[in-house]
Amino acid sequence: MSEDTVRILDGNVFVVSDRQGNLHPSSTFPVGYFAFDTRFLSTWNLTINGERLQTLSIDNVHYHETRFFLVPGAPSHYVDADLSIIRHQAVTRSFEDRVTVFNHRGRPAKITIRIEAGNDFADIFEIKDVRQKKGRRYQRVEDGRLRLGYLRDTFRRETLISSTAPAEVDERGLTFNLLIEPHGTWQTVLHIEALGDGVDLRASLQGEQHPRPEVRREIDEWLERIPRLSSDSEALTTTYRRSVTDLAALRFVALTARGQSMPAAGLPWFMTIFGRDSILTSLQTLPFTSDLAATTLRLLGNFQGRRLDDFREEEPGKILHELRYGESAAFEEQPHSPYYGSADATPLYVVLLDEYERWTGDGELVQQLEYFTRCALDWIDQYGDVMGNGYIWYQRRNEETGLENQCWKDSWDGISYRDGRLPGFPRATCEIQGYAYDAKMRGARLARQFWNDDAYASRLEREAAELKRRFNRDFWLPDEGYYAVALDRDGTAVDSLTSNIGHLLWSGIVEPDRASKVVEHLLGPRLFTGWGIRTLAEGNDRFNPVGYHVGTVWPFDNSFIAWGLRRYGFAEEAARLAEGMIEAAAYLDGRLPEAFAGYQRDLTHYPVQYPTACSPQAWSTGTPLLLLRTLLGMEPSDGQLSTNPVLPARIQRIELVDVPGRWGVASAAGRHG
């Protein structure tokens, strides 16, 4: 996201403004006040005596609120203002803009404050793809309040604007004609509410019966439950602090969740439920908070596919990809109500449930979710294997708006041959086969220990062993010493070198005698930049260090690769990778973005940010947490927390206190020497 914007958010609701706290409509960037995939305010512009304001400073310490310190007039190297303004914006149940004006003169100040207000009620999908609205917009002044509305058939969204101080309200905004006493102060609080069908949208969708608790108290309570980190590395401690705070901000309370939260994917484009993103973030954060995983499992189970639907790409047992609440989903102009176009979320659902039980000992949830888990395992073979040869394949059934690539590299060119050609469909990417193998092994454990079904467990283990044998035959490129990124529909290996092979390590599908070759490529100069591992190796035709999935570095990707390195005994290599990520975060104020450019470290000397990356983004926020687990070698073992720390050279000490799990709480520590 642009550094010229300021973001405040609270789960389902967020505001993206300029550096004065103003909103200006944009067709290319999501500036505005958003709730549940709809922009409820696109114009919000404060002037004093017709003048724009300039920014002296911005205080955005807390994710849900920002204070802007402003003065009237054009920017200048010399500021000697007679007036100053503090603008305190916050997102709680609604959007609030508290405007305080200070008169620094020794005489009265006669001023006019004007707030221009307007809205396009754009669906989040319309920001990039401008379309003619099919409904009717309206503006009304009612009892000193401004109501902005949009109506299309039975779909109604409204923005209600009010002020605590008297104002002249018209259909385009609010005006305050003031006389402020010498050295006096004037203040108003502007309330902007998002309404759906005439009621508070957040309350109606979340089923809240009472106002939300005070947000800062929620933050404090969240942070108190998170393990405490102590380290000699300032970069690590700063990144950890930023990550757990951002994770709190990205908690999303969805319909039917009864006040419980799961991680939304990322700001600004993906503040909603994603199957893959929420599952992987929950895996990353399990040693630190298990609540997100529990809610994710329940909610995704409730939305699990039950029928065949080509438009939504729904299939029995399939876990959703994305759920939206906006106009385009309501009128089926987009299939996201919900959309099921991902081939990896379903096996990952089983992986998360097993890992959740290993950490928490919550066998009751495993029993409750048995039906959903069996359906997910059945999907792997019944619907995932469209070619009938034992692999999970994908090919979109919604040709108009469905995703072409239904793996985590879901851009159109995310999967390619070394020479740049794109493989045909269906495609079977390598990492999804690893997820399927892991799901069957973990499903077998759950079946044997919790569902009292030894026959089913044994069958899953046989299927997993056969999948591993077949995979290592069909995907291995002996002349290259790495696994193909995918198989084409005719079984031809797609031979580009990618980060996907690192996911094979954490799933456990790699034969032990091939692991060292895989690691050699992952940390070789074609993939490893010094900051992290690229999505696509240098030397491939489509390699581009600023290409979304064809050469950038994705922090979440690297965190799971580090976990896989550790699984196969490459602890020093995992520490090296973790060190690069932590040092990259130090240049980015402790916040790892969705992706950054794949330039070599010695070329740029700092990580170059990808221009449209989400920030904060859930699985990037979870990255430092999974890296900590990897560095400390934390694993649940026989009901206890076991550790085997291996630290990077430049980090001498890490201590993590009150790690929650089936053991209650425990501590983990690592030191050099």
PEQUIMO-V210783 format. One record per residue. N is the residue number from 0. PHI is phi in whole degrees, 0 to 359 (NA if undefined). OMEGA is omega in degrees with one decimal (* if undefined). Layout:
n=N phi=PHI omega=OMEGA
n=N phi=PHI omega=OMEGA
This chain:
n=0 phi=NA omega=-177.9
n=1 phi=296 omega=176.7
n=2 phi=286 omega=177.4
n=3 phi=276 omega=-180.0
n=4 phi=250 omega=176.2
n=5 phi=238 omega=-175.0
n=6 phi=240 omega=167.8
n=7 phi=231 omega=-175.1
n=8 phi=207 omega=173.0
n=9 phi=211 omega=177.2
n=10 phi=65 omega=-173.6
n=11 phi=283 omega=-171.5
n=12 phi=236 omega=177.7
n=13 phi=209 omega=178.0
n=14 phi=232 omega=172.1
n=15 phi=240 omega=-175.3
n=16 phi=235 omega=170.0
n=17 phi=276 omega=-172.6
n=18 phi=279 omega=170.7
n=19 phi=253 omega=-177.1
n=20 phi=86 omega=-179.4
n=21 phi=266 omega=176.6
n=22 phi=242 omega=177.0
n=23 phi=233 omega=-176.0
n=24 phi=300 omega=-179.2
n=25 phi=220 omega=177.3
n=26 phi=265 omega=-175.8
n=27 phi=241 omega=-176.3
n=28 phi=218 omega=-172.7
n=29 phi=280 omega=172.2
n=30 phi=272 omega=178.4
n=31 phi=147 omega=175.0
n=32 phi=255 omega=-173.6
n=33 phi=242 omega=171.3
n=34 phi=213 omega=176.3
n=35 phi=48 omega=170.3
n=36 phi=72 omega=177.3
n=37 phi=234 omega=175.5
n=38 phi=275 omega=-177.4
n=39 phi=264 omega=174.7
n=40 phi=204 omega=179.4
n=41 phi=250 omega=175.7
n=42 phi=236 omega=179.3
n=43 phi=202 omega=-168.0
n=44 phi=230 omega=-177.6
n=45 phi=260 omega=172.5
n=46 phi=229 omega=174.7
n=47 phi=235 omega=-175.7
n=48 phi=53 omega=177.4
n=49 phi=79 omega=-177.6
n=50 phi=261 omega=169.5
n=51 phi=289 omega=-178.3
n=52 phi=253 omega=173.9
n=53 phi=247 omega=-173.1
n=54 phi=266 omega=171.2
n=55 phi=272 omega=-176.2
n=56 phi=198 omega=176.7
n=57 phi=228 omega=176.5
n=58 phi=247 omega=178.9
n=59 phi=234 omega=-178.9
n=60 phi=296 omega=-178.0
n=61 phi=258 omega=-173.7
n=62 phi=294 omega=-174.8
n=63 phi=264 omega=-178.2
n=64 phi=207 omega=178.5
n=65 phi=216 omega=173.9
n=66 phi=246 omega=177.9
n=67 phi=251 omega=177.5
n=68 phi=255 omega=-165.6
n=69 phi=230 omega=170.6
n=70 phi=222 omega=178.8
n=71 phi=288 omega=172.1
n=72 phi=101 omega=179.9
n=73 phi=285 omega=178.5
n=74 phi=302 omega=-179.2
n=75 phi=209 omega=177.1
n=76 phi=286 omega=-176.9
n=77 phi=238 omega=-178.6
n=78 phi=241 omega=175.7
n=79 phi=219 omega=-169.8
n=80 phi=279 omega=173.1
n=81 phi=279 omega=178.0
n=82 phi=236 omega=169.0
n=83 phi=221 omega=-173.1
n=84 phi=225 omega=167.9
n=85 phi=248 omega=-179.7
n=86 phi=247 omega=-176.4
n=87 phi=250 omega=-179.5
n=88 phi=254 omega=-177.8
n=89 phi=213 omega=173.2
n=90 phi=245 omega=172.3
n=91 phi=233 omega=173.9
n=92 phi=285 omega=176.1
n=93 phi=225 omega=174.9
n=94 phi=263 omega=179.1
n=95 phi=239 omega=177.1
n=96 phi=233 omega=-179.1
n=97 phi=266 omega=-177.1
n=98 phi=252 omega=178.6
n=99 phi=238 omega=-179.2
n=100 phi=247 omega=-179.9
n=101 phi=248 omega=174.3
n=102 phi=264 omega=-178.0
n=103 phi=266 omega=-180.0
n=104 phi=277 omega=172.7
n=105 phi=269 omega=178.1
n=106 phi=221 omega=-178.8
n=107 phi=299 omega=178.3
n=108 phi=243 omega=177.0
n=109 phi=262 omega=-175.0
n=110 phi=223 omega=173.4
n=111 phi=239 omega=175.8
n=112 phi=257 omega=179.6
n=113 phi=235 omega=172.9
n=114 phi=246 omega=173.4
n=115 phi=278 omega=-177.2
n=116 phi=229 omega=176.6
n=117 phi=194 omega=-177.1
n=118 phi=207 omega=174.3
n=119 phi=255 omega=-178.6
n=120 phi=51 omega=-178.4
n=121 phi=290 omega=166.7
n=122 phi=291 omega=-178.3
n=123 phi=303 omega=179.2
n=124 phi=289 omega=-178.2
n=125 phi=277 omega=-177.6
n=126 phi=296 omega=179.0
n=127 phi=275 omega=-174.4
n=128 phi=239 omega=-174.1
n=129 phi=293 omega=178.3
n=130 phi=227 omega=177.8
n=131 phi=291 omega=178.6
n=132 phi=293 omega=-177.1
n=133 phi=265 omega=178.9
n=134 phi=261 omega=-176.7
n=135 phi=241 omega=174.9
n=136 phi=265 omega=178.5
n=137 phi=212 omega=177.6
n=138 phi=224 omega=-179.9
n=139 phi=218 omega=172.0
n=140 phi=258 omega=-176.1
n=141 phi=224 omega=174.0
n=142 phi=52 omega=177.7
n=143 phi=76 omega=178.5
n=144 phi=239 omega=177.6
n=145 phi=254 omega=178.8
n=146 phi=248 omega=173.9
n=147 phi=256 omega=-174.2
n=148 phi=220 omega=176.5
n=149 phi=216 omega=-177.1
n=150 phi=226 omega=172.9
n=151 phi=222 omega=-173.7
n=152 phi=54 omega=-179.9
n=153 phi=264 omega=-179.9
n=154 phi=272 omega=-177.7
n=155 phi=232 omega=175.4
n=156 phi=230 omega=-177.9
n=157 phi=222 omega=173.6
n=158 phi=240 omega=-178.2
n=159 phi=248 omega=-174.5
n=160 phi=245 omega=178.5
n=161 phi=221 omega=-178.2
n=162 phi=227 omega=176.7
n=163 phi=283 omega=176.1
n=164 phi=258 omega=-179.7
n=165 phi=301 omega=-178.7
n=166 phi=216 omega=168.6
n=167 phi=271 omega=-173.6
n=168 phi=253 omega=172.5
n=169 phi=232 omega=-173.6
n=170 phi=287 omega=-179.8
n=171 phi=246 omega=178.4
n=172 phi=154 omega=-175.5
n=173 phi=230 omega=178.7
n=174 phi=233 omega=177.6
n=175 phi=236 omega=175.0
n=176 phi=260 omega=-166.3
n=177 phi=234 omega=166.8
n=178 phi=232 omega=-176.5
n=179 phi=261 omega=-176.7
n=180 phi=298 omega=177.2
n=181 phi=307 omega=-178.5
n=182 phi=55 omega=-178.8
n=183 phi=265 omega=-176.4
n=184 phi=224 omega=174.3
n=185 phi=230 omega=-177.2
n=186 phi=212 omega=168.3
n=187 phi=217 omega=173.4
n=188 phi=245 omega=179.0
n=189 phi=262 omega=-180.0
n=190 phi=256 omega=178.0
n=191 phi=237 omega=-176.3
n=192 phi=254 omega=175.3
n=193 phi=263 omega=-175.7
n=194 phi=242 omega=171.9
n=195 phi=238 omega=-177.7
n=196 phi=55 omega=172.8
n=197 phi=88 omega=179.3
n=198 phi=234 omega=179.9
n=199 phi=305 omega=-172.4
n=200 phi=295 omega=-178.9
n=201 phi=297 omega=-179.6
n=202 phi=294 omega=-176.1
n=203 phi=291 omega=-178.4
n=204 phi=281 omega=-177.6
n=205 phi=265 omega=179.1
n=206 phi=71 omega=-179.5
n=207 phi=284 omega=179.3
n=208 phi=259 omega=-177.1
n=209 phi=226 omega=176.3
n=210 phi=302 omega=179.1
n=211 phi=296 omega=175.4
n=212 phi=299 omega=179.0
n=213 phi=302 omega=-167.8
n=214 phi=295 omega=-177.8
n=215 phi=297 omega=176.8
n=216 phi=296 omega=175.9
n=217 phi=300 omega=179.1
n=218 phi=298 omega=-178.8
n=219 phi=300 omega=179.6
n=220 phi=294 omega=177.6
n=221 phi=299 omega=-176.8
n=222 phi=294 omega=177.9
n=223 phi=294 omega=-178.3
n=224 phi=276 omega=-177.9
n=225 phi=276 omega=177.8
n=226 phi=306 omega=-178.7
n=227 phi=268 omega=-178.7
n=228 phi=253 omega=172.3
n=229 phi=229 omega=-179.0
n=230 phi=203 omega=174.0
n=231 phi=283 omega=180.0
n=232 phi=269 omega=178.3
n=233 phi=296 omega=178.7
n=234 phi=299 omega=-179.3
n=235 phi=292 omega=-177.8
n=236 phi=293 omega=177.7
n=237 phi=295 omega=-179.5
n=238 phi=295 omega=179.0
n=239 phi=297 omega=-179.6
n=240 phi=299 omega=-179.2
n=241 phi=295 omega=-176.6
n=242 phi=294 omega=-177.0
n=243 phi=290 omega=175.9
n=244 phi=290 omega=177.1
n=245 phi=297 omega=178.3
n=246 phi=298 omega=176.1
n=247 phi=298 omega=-179.0
n=248 phi=293 omega=-174.6
n=249 phi=273 omega=176.8
n=250 phi=295 omega=-172.2
n=251 phi=242 omega=177.1
n=252 phi=261 omega=-172.4
n=253 phi=255 omega=174.9
n=254 phi=306 omega=-179.4
n=255 phi=77 omega=-176.9
n=256 phi=278 omega=176.0
n=257 phi=55 omega=175.4
n=258 phi=84 omega=178.5
n=259 phi=273 omega=-171.0
n=260 phi=242 omega=173.1
n=261 phi=226 omega=-176.8
n=262 phi=283 omega=167.3
n=263 phi=286 omega=-170.8
n=264 phi=286 omega=-178.8
n=265 phi=171 omega=180.0
n=266 phi=264 omega=7.0
n=267 phi=260 omega=-167.4
n=268 phi=280 omega=-165.3
n=269 phi=232 omega=177.0
n=270 phi=277 omega=-178.4
n=271 phi=201 omega=-178.7
n=272 phi=281 omega=171.0
n=273 phi=234 omega=179.4
n=274 phi=296 omega=-176.7
n=275 phi=301 omega=-175.0
n=276 phi=297 omega=-178.8
n=277 phi=293 omega=178.9
n=278 phi=294 omega=-177.2
n=279 phi=294 omega=175.8
n=280 phi=296 omega=178.1
n=281 phi=297 omega=175.2
n=282 phi=297 omega=-179.3
n=283 phi=299 omega=-169.5
n=284 phi=261 omega=-175.6
n=285 phi=306 omega=179.8
n=286 phi=292 omega=-174.3
n=287 phi=246 omega=175.6
n=288 phi=203 omega=-178.6
n=289 phi=262 omega=-177.0
n=290 phi=298 omega=-179.5
n=291 phi=299 omega=-179.7
n=292 phi=295 omega=-178.2
n=293 phi=299 omega=179.7
n=294 phi=293 omega=178.2
n=295 phi=302 omega=-179.4
n=296 phi=297 omega=-179.5
n=297 phi=296 omega=-174.1
n=298 phi=293 omega=179.5
n=299 phi=294 omega=174.5
n=300 phi=296 omega=179.8
n=301 phi=296 omega=180.0
n=302 phi=264 omega=-177.5
n=303 phi=302 omega=-178.3
n=304 phi=301 omega=-178.3
n=305 phi=232 omega=-175.3
n=306 phi=211 omega=174.0
n=307 phi=265 omega=-177.4
n=308 phi=216 omega=-176.8
n=309 phi=296 omega=-177.7
n=310 phi=298 omega=180.0
n=311 phi=269 omega=-176.4
n=312 phi=58 omega=179.4
n=313 phi=277 omega=175.0
n=314 phi=217 omega=178.9
n=315 phi=304 omega=178.3
n=316 phi=90 omega=-174.5
n=317 phi=280 omega=178.3
n=318 phi=269 omega=-175.1
n=319 phi=298 omega=173.2
n=320 phi=265 omega=-171.7
n=321 phi=202 omega=177.8
n=322 phi=233 omega=179.9
n=323 phi=234 omega=-177.6
n=324 phi=243 omega=-171.8
n=325 phi=280 omega=-176.0
n=326 phi=298 omega=-175.5
n=327 phi=294 omega=175.5
n=328 phi=287 omega=-178.7
n=329 phi=297 omega=-178.4
n=330 phi=258 omega=176.1
n=331 phi=56 omega=169.3
n=332 phi=276 omega=170.2
n=333 phi=231 omega=-175.4
n=334 phi=273 omega=-167.5
n=335 phi=273 omega=-175.9
n=336 phi=226 omega=-1.1
n=337 phi=264 omega=177.7
n=338 phi=254 omega=-172.6
n=339 phi=246 omega=-172.4
n=340 phi=280 omega=169.0
n=341 phi=217 omega=-177.8
n=342 phi=263 omega=-174.3
n=343 phi=254 omega=-175.9
n=344 phi=297 omega=-174.6
n=345 phi=290 omega=174.0
n=346 phi=296 omega=179.5
n=347 phi=295 omega=176.2
n=348 phi=301 omega=179.2
n=349 phi=293 omega=178.5
n=350 phi=301 omega=-178.3
n=351 phi=295 omega=-178.7
n=352 phi=299 omega=179.7
n=353 phi=295 omega=-179.3
n=354 phi=295 omega=177.0
n=355 phi=300 omega=-179.6
n=356 phi=293 omega=179.2
n=357 phi=301 omega=-179.4
n=358 phi=278 omega=-169.2
n=359 phi=261 omega=-172.8
n=360 phi=73 omega=-177.0
n=361 phi=277 omega=178.0
n=362 phi=292 omega=179.9
n=363 phi=297 omega=178.6
n=364 phi=293 omega=176.7
n=365 phi=300 omega=177.1
n=366 phi=294 omega=-178.0
n=367 phi=296 omega=-174.8
n=368 phi=260 omega=-178.5
n=369 phi=302 omega=-177.5
n=370 phi=300 omega=-178.9
n=371 phi=297 omega=-176.9
n=372 phi=290 omega=176.6
n=373 phi=298 omega=178.2
n=374 phi=297 omega=178.0
n=375 phi=296 omega=178.3
n=376 phi=295 omega=176.7
n=377 phi=296 omega=-179.4
n=378 phi=301 omega=-177.6
n=379 phi=308 omega=-175.7
n=380 phi=268 omega=-173.2
n=381 phi=277 omega=-175.8
n=382 phi=244 omega=179.1
n=383 phi=292 omega=-177.2
n=384 phi=270 omega=-175.7
n=385 phi=288 omega=180.0
n=386 phi=265 omega=177.4
n=387 phi=70 omega=-179.4
n=388 phi=238 omega=172.2
n=389 phi=91 omega=177.7
n=390 phi=246 omega=171.0
n=391 phi=273 omega=178.1
n=392 phi=243 omega=172.0
n=393 phi=222 omega=172.6
n=394 phi=201 omega=-174.5
n=395 phi=295 omega=176.1
n=396 phi=258 omega=173.6
n=397 phi=263 omega=-172.7
n=398 phi=286 omega=-175.7
n=399 phi=274 omega=-173.3
n=400 phi=234 omega=-179.7
n=401 phi=286 omega=178.1
n=402 phi=285 omega=175.9
n=403 phi=288 omega=177.0
n=404 phi=267 omega=-175.1
n=405 phi=245 omega=168.6
n=406 phi=251 omega=-176.2
n=407 phi=291 omega=173.5
n=408 phi=273 omega=-167.1
n=409 phi=263 omega=171.1
n=410 phi=284 omega=-169.8
n=411 phi=298 omega=-176.9
n=412 phi=251 omega=-174.9
n=413 phi=293 omega=179.6
n=414 phi=236 omega=-177.6
n=415 phi=210 omega=169.9
n=416 phi=289 omega=179.1
n=417 phi=302 omega=-177.7
n=418 phi=274 omega=175.0
n=419 phi=96 omega=178.0
n=420 phi=296 omega=176.7
n=421 phi=263 omega=179.2
n=422 phi=290 omega=177.0
n=423 phi=282 omega=179.0
n=424 phi=246 omega=-1.7
n=425 phi=289 omega=178.1
n=426 phi=239 omega=174.8
n=427 phi=236 omega=-179.5
n=428 phi=278 omega=-169.7
n=429 phi=295 omega=-173.1
n=430 phi=294 omega=179.6
n=431 phi=293 omega=176.4
n=432 phi=293 omega=174.6
n=433 phi=297 omega=177.8
n=434 phi=298 omega=-179.7
n=435 phi=296 omega=176.9
n=436 phi=300 omega=-179.3
n=437 phi=297 omega=-179.8
n=438 phi=298 omega=-179.9
n=439 phi=293 omega=178.4
n=440 phi=295 omega=-179.5
n=441 phi=288 omega=176.3
n=442 phi=300 omega=177.4
n=443 phi=297 omega=178.4
n=444 phi=298 omega=-179.7
n=445 phi=295 omega=-179.3
n=446 phi=297 omega=-176.6
n=447 phi=286 omega=-173.1
n=448 phi=271 omega=-171.1
n=449 phi=236 omega=-175.7
n=450 phi=253 omega=176.6
n=451 phi=54 omega=-176.0
n=452 phi=226 omega=-178.5
n=453 phi=296 omega=-178.2
n=454 phi=297 omega=178.1
n=455 phi=296 omega=179.3
n=456 phi=300 omega=-179.5
n=457 phi=296 omega=178.7
n=458 phi=296 omega=179.0
n=459 phi=297 omega=179.2
n=460 phi=295 omega=177.1
n=461 phi=296 omega=-179.9
n=462 phi=295 omega=178.9
n=463 phi=295 omega=179.9
n=464 phi=297 omega=179.0
n=465 phi=293 omega=177.6
n=466 phi=298 omega=180.0
n=467 phi=297 omega=179.8
n=468 phi=297 omega=-177.0
n=469 phi=293 omega=179.8
n=470 phi=300 omega=-178.5
n=471 phi=291 omega=173.0
n=472 phi=277 omega=-168.9
n=473 phi=271 omega=-175.4
n=474 phi=263 omega=-176.1
n=475 phi=285 omega=176.5
n=476 phi=253 omega=-171.4
n=477 phi=298 omega=-179.7
n=478 phi=287 omega=-178.9
n=479 phi=261 omega=-178.4
n=480 phi=80 omega=174.5
n=481 phi=210 omega=-179.3
n=482 phi=270 omega=173.9
n=483 phi=298 omega=179.9
n=484 phi=289 omega=-176.8
n=485 phi=194 omega=166.1
n=486 phi=249 omega=171.4
n=487 phi=285 omega=-174.5
n=488 phi=299 omega=179.1
n=489 phi=269 omega=178.5
n=490 phi=89 omega=178.3
n=491 phi=290 omega=179.6
n=492 phi=287 omega=175.3
n=493 phi=276 omega=-157.3
n=494 phi=265 omega=178.4
n=495 phi=288 omega=178.3
n=496 phi=266 omega=-172.5
n=497 phi=223 omega=175.5
n=498 phi=290 omega=-178.8
n=499 phi=306 omega=-178.0
n=500 phi=295 omega=176.3
n=501 phi=291 omega=177.5
n=502 phi=293 omega=178.4
n=503 phi=295 omega=179.8
n=504 phi=289 omega=-176.9
n=505 phi=284 omega=174.3
n=506 phi=277 omega=176.4
n=507 phi=88 omega=-176.0
n=508 phi=274 omega=-179.0
n=509 phi=285 omega=173.1
n=510 phi=293 omega=-174.6
n=511 phi=307 omega=-176.9
n=512 phi=284 omega=177.0
n=513 phi=254 omega=-173.8
n=514 phi=298 omega=-176.9
n=515 phi=297 omega=176.9
n=516 phi=295 omega=178.1
n=517 phi=300 omega=-179.1
n=518 phi=296 omega=178.6
n=519 phi=301 omega=177.8
n=520 phi=288 omega=-177.9
n=521 phi=301 omega=-177.2
n=522 phi=258 omega=174.7
n=523 phi=278 omega=-173.2
n=524 phi=293 omega=-179.8
n=525 phi=285 omega=-179.5
n=526 phi=254 omega=-172.3
n=527 phi=271 omega=-177.2
n=528 phi=267 omega=-168.3
n=529 phi=104 omega=171.7
n=530 phi=267 omega=-176.2
n=531 phi=185 omega=-177.1
n=532 phi=266 omega=-179.9
n=533 phi=289 omega=174.7
n=534 phi=290 omega=179.0
n=535 phi=226 omega=-173.6
n=536 phi=284 omega=171.0
n=537 phi=301 omega=-176.9
n=538 phi=106 omega=171.0
n=539 phi=283 omega=-173.3
n=540 phi=300 omega=-177.3
n=541 phi=272 omega=-178.9
n=542 phi=302 omega=178.1
n=543 phi=209 omega=-176.1
n=544 phi=296 omega=174.4
n=545 phi=243 omega=173.6
n=546 phi=268 omega=-167.2
n=547 phi=307 omega=178.5
n=548 phi=241 omega=-173.6
n=549 phi=236 omega=175.4
n=550 phi=150 omega=174.8
n=551 phi=286 omega=176.0
n=552 phi=253 omega=178.2
n=553 phi=254 omega=-178.6
n=554 phi=304 omega=-178.0
n=555 phi=300 omega=178.6
n=556 phi=305 omega=-178.7
n=557 phi=292 omega=179.8
n=558 phi=294 omega=179.0
n=559 phi=286 omega=174.4
n=560 phi=296 omega=177.5
n=561 phi=300 omega=177.4
n=562 phi=299 omega=178.1
n=563 phi=293 omega=175.9
n=564 phi=302 omega=-179.7
n=565 phi=294 omega=-179.5
n=566 phi=300 omega=-178.1
n=567 phi=266 omega=173.5
n=568 phi=89 omega=-179.8
n=569 phi=263 omega=-174.4
n=570 phi=291 omega=179.4
n=571 phi=296 omega=178.7
n=572 phi=293 omega=176.4
n=573 phi=297 omega=179.0
n=574 phi=295 omega=178.3
n=575 phi=296 omega=178.9
n=576 phi=294 omega=178.8
n=577 phi=298 omega=179.8
n=578 phi=298 omega=178.1
n=579 phi=299 omega=179.5
n=580 phi=295 omega=-178.2
n=581 phi=294 omega=178.7
n=582 phi=290 omega=174.1
n=583 phi=297 omega=-179.7
n=584 phi=299 omega=-178.9
n=585 phi=298 omega=177.8
n=586 phi=279 omega=-173.8
n=587 phi=242 omega=178.8
n=588 phi=58 omega=175.5
n=589 phi=83 omega=-177.2
n=590 phi=249 omega=174.7
n=591 phi=284 omega=179.7
n=592 phi=280 omega=176.6
n=593 phi=305 omega=-178.5
n=594 phi=203 omega=169.0
n=595 phi=221 omega=-169.2
n=596 phi=295 omega=-176.7
n=597 phi=266 omega=174.1
n=598 phi=286 omega=173.8
n=599 phi=296 omega=-175.4
n=600 phi=300 omega=-177.6
n=601 phi=285 omega=177.1
n=602 phi=273 omega=-174.8
n=603 phi=256 omega=-179.6
n=604 phi=67 omega=173.1
n=605 phi=205 omega=-179.0
n=606 phi=287 omega=-179.9
n=607 phi=270 omega=-173.5
n=608 phi=283 omega=174.0
n=609 phi=284 omega=-165.4
n=610 phi=297 omega=-174.8
n=611 phi=248 omega=-177.7
n=612 phi=293 omega=173.2
n=613 phi=293 omega=177.3
n=614 phi=201 omega=-2.1
n=615 phi=288 omega=-179.9
n=616 phi=226 omega=-163.7
n=617 phi=300 omega=-174.2
n=618 phi=284 omega=167.7
n=619 phi=285 omega=174.8
n=620 phi=298 omega=178.7
n=621 phi=284 omega=-175.2
n=622 phi=302 omega=-179.7
n=623 phi=300 omega=-179.8
n=624 phi=290 omega=177.5
n=625 phi=292 omega=176.7
n=626 phi=295 omega=176.0
n=627 phi=297 omega=176.7
n=628 phi=304 omega=-178.0
n=629 phi=292 omega=-178.7
n=630 phi=296 omega=-179.0
n=631 phi=272 omega=179.8
n=632 phi=60 omega=-176.3
n=633 phi=281 omega=176.3
n=634 phi=213 omega=171.8
n=635 phi=286 omega=-176.8
n=636 phi=212 omega=178.8
n=637 phi=52 omega=176.8
n=638 phi=78 omega=-179.3
n=639 phi=235 omega=174.9
n=640 phi=270 omega=176.0
n=641 phi=258 omega=-180.0
n=642 phi=225 omega=175.5
n=643 phi=209 omega=-169.5
n=644 phi=289 omega=169.2
n=645 phi=222 omega=-171.5
n=646 phi=258 omega=173.2
n=647 phi=295 omega=-175.9
n=648 phi=298 omega=-174.4
n=649 phi=267 omega=173.1
n=650 phi=241 omega=-175.0
n=651 phi=270 omega=-172.4
n=652 phi=209 omega=171.2
n=653 phi=223 omega=175.4
n=654 phi=229 omega=179.4
n=655 phi=238 omega=-172.6
n=656 phi=250 omega=176.6
n=657 phi=66 omega=174.1
n=658 phi=282 omega=-174.6
n=659 phi=278 omega=177.0
n=660 phi=177 omega=-178.4
n=661 phi=294 omega=178.6
n=662 phi=271 omega=-172.7
n=663 phi=94 omega=171.2
n=664 phi=227 omega=179.5
n=665 phi=212 omega=179.9
n=666 phi=242 omega=176.7
n=667 phi=225 omega=-177.0
n=668 phi=212 omega=175.5
n=669 phi=215 omega=179.4
n=670 phi=219 omega=169.7
n=671 phi=275 omega=175.7
n=672 phi=82 omega=*
